[in-house]
């Protein structure tokens, strides 16, 4: 039920009151604490690493866009990685909800720049791509002194 509510918020039309979408839409810093997503892909022992990556990549700003405009969101996903993560989220959601709802969420995520995704979905994408550390190569471009793992 909560997932359906989040999907509804994600797909809200422009007439929705700013209080519901303002933190993402107008770029305010949102949620600097623990992950908003704590589902089956969440690994508590990797939480410190996730926070480090988020801090290094975007200074904890979920609305962040790289100087080139290519990488977006708190974890600086490329468009291809965003699309892949959206497909993985859709596949994952199909296990717990009707496939048409999962498809609508996945489709909306694929069409939306990641810096416009709600922080819940960005955290979900991080954990599903992180894959218990098997996906850490996506954040391996570390500058000396900024290592997170």
N, C-alpha and C positions, 0 to 999 in steps of 0.2 A: 504494500500500500504506500509506503514512504517513497519507494522508487517511482511509482506512478505519479505521486505528487511532485517529485523532483522533475520528472519528465514534463509535466504540465508547466512548471515554472520555466524550464529551459526553452519551451516552445511558445512562450507567451507573446502575444502581439505587442506592438509599440504602444498601445493604449494602456498597458499595465502601469499601475502607480510606480513611480521611481523608487519608492522605499523597498520594493521587492527586487529590483534589478540594478539599482544604482551602484552597489559595490563592484559589480563586474562591468557594467556598461560604461560607467564614467571613470573607471580606473582607480578606485580607492584601494588601499592596501587591505587585504582581507585575511583573517584567520592566520595568525602566525604560530599557532600551537600545533597540536597533534593532527594527524590525518583526519579529514572529514569522512573518508572511506575507511571502514574497518571490516570489510567482508572477507571472504575466503582467501583473497590474494594478499591481504595485509599480513605483514610479518613484523611483530612488535620489536624484535631484536634489530631490525633494519630501520627503525623509525629515525634514529639519530642521523643515519646516512641520508635518508630522504630529506630531512630538514636541511642538512648540509648542502645537498644538491640544489634544493629549492633556493637556498640563500645565495649560493654561488651563481646559479643560472639567472636569477631574476630579482635578487634582494628581497625575496618573499612576496613579490608582486604578481598576482595571478593575471593581471592585465598586460604584462610585459610583452614588448615587441623588440626584437633585436635591431641594431642599427641598420642592418641590411633589409629588414622587414621579413626575412625568411623564417626565423624561429620565433615561436609565440608561446605565451603562457608561463606559468610558474616554473615549468621544467624545460622550457625552450624546445618544444617539439617542432620538427620540420613538418611541412604539409604531408609528406608521405608517411611519417611516423604517426601523425595525428589520424590520418585516414585508417592506417592499420590498427591503431588503438581503438578507434570507433567500431571497426568490424569485430575486434576481439570482445569489446564491451557488449555489442549486440548479441554475439554468439553466447556469451556468458549469461546475459539477461534472459535468453530464450529458455534457460533451464528453470527459471523461477516465475515466468510470466507468459502471457499469451504472445505468440510469435509476432503478431501484428503490432503490439505495443513495443516490443523489443526492436522491431524493424523501424518504427517511427522514431524511437530514441536514437538508434544508430544512424539513421538517415539524417536526422537533425544535427547530430554531432559531426558527421562527415561534411556537411554543408557549412558549418559554422567555424570561423577561425578560432583556434584554441584559446586565445586570450579573451574570447567572449564566452567561453564555457564557464558554468558555475564552478567554484572551487571543488565541490564534491566530485564532479566529473573529471576534473584535472587530476585530483588525487587518485581516483579510480584508475585513470589511464596510466598514471605513474606506476601504481602497484601491478597492474596487469602486464605492463611492458617490463618492469623490473624483474618479474618472474623469479622471486626468491633469490635474486642476485644474478641469475643467468642472463639478464638483459642489461647488465651494467655497462656493457660496451657502448651503449647509447650516450653515456655521460663520461666516456673515457678521455675526452679532449682536455685533460687537466693541465693547467698552467702550474709550474712549480710553486708550492706554497698554498695551493687551493685544493689539494687532494681531499676527497671525501671518503675514499675507500682504498 
